[in-house]
Amino acid sequence: MLQAIHNELTSYVNNLIANGTLNADNVDDWHFHAFNEDYYITGHHQAEQWLDDYDLSVWDVIKEVQDYEQDKFGEPQTGVNPESMVNMYVYILGEQIIQEIKQEKDL
């Protein structure tokens, strides 16, 4: 994972902790609340811009998402459009971020 994306997502999760969205009462559901309850990026143009900002290949992101879904669900499920792909990619990266933050906070 690019360090800049890692920093962005870590900051996003820390902001959710600071505003109380993520707390000790829902610690088991942090990943859901942070990366599945709502889209991280809304709109195809914004998703394309996010990919450009981080110099990510759309093909690499599609492969990452499809490989993840094949492993977890037995088949790819996410629609191949910028918004869906970026949000699923962030969902995948978010698993690692949440685990790191929980370990850091000893949760």
C-alpha positions, -999 to 999 in steps of 0.1 A, spaced: 0 0 0 13 34 -9 23 54 22 2 83 12 -29 62 10 -20 45 43 -17 80 58 -50 92 43 -70 62 55 -53 62 89 -63 98 93 -98 91 82 -102 63 108 -86 85 135 -111 112 127 -140 87 131 -126 78 165 -122 114 175 -158 122 166 -171 91 184 -183 72 153 -158 45 163 -157 38 200 -151 11 226 -188 0 224 -186 -8 186 -149 -19 183 -158 -52 167 -177 -33 139 -151 -6 132 -143 -19 97 -180 -20 88 -186 15 101 -155 30 86 -155 14 52 -188 -4 45 -216 17 60 -211 45 34 -190 51 3 -155 65 10 -155 82 -24 -188 93 -41 -191 97 -78 -172 83 -108 -153 115 -115 -141 117 -78 -131 81 -79 -111 85 -111 -95 116 -96 -85 97 -65 -69 70 -86 -50 97 -106 -40 115 -74 -23 83 -62 -10 73 -96 -29 40 -94 -35 19 -124 -72 11 -127 -63 -23 -140 -42 -30 -109 -71 -19 -87 -96 -41 -106 -72 -71 -103 -67 -65 -65 -105 -63 -60 -113 -93 -81 -86 -114 -65 -98 -104 -30 -134 -112 -39 -125 -145 -56 -106 -155 -24 -134 -143 1 -166 -150 -19 -157 -174 -46 -163 -150 -74 -159 -113 -82 -189 -93 -72 -181 -56 -75 -193 -38 -106 -165 -26 -128 -169 12 -126 -146 37 -109 -168 44 -78 -174 8 -70 -139 -3 -76 -123 25 -56 -146 19 -26 -140 -18 -26 -103 -12 -29 -104 12 1 -125 -14 19 -98 -40 14 -70 -16 25 -92 -5 54 -89 -40 70 -52 -36 75 -56 0 88 -82 -10 113 -61 -39 126 -30 -16 129 -50 10 149 -66 -16 171 -31 -30 179 -17 5 185 -46 12 209 -44 -23 224 -80 -31 216 
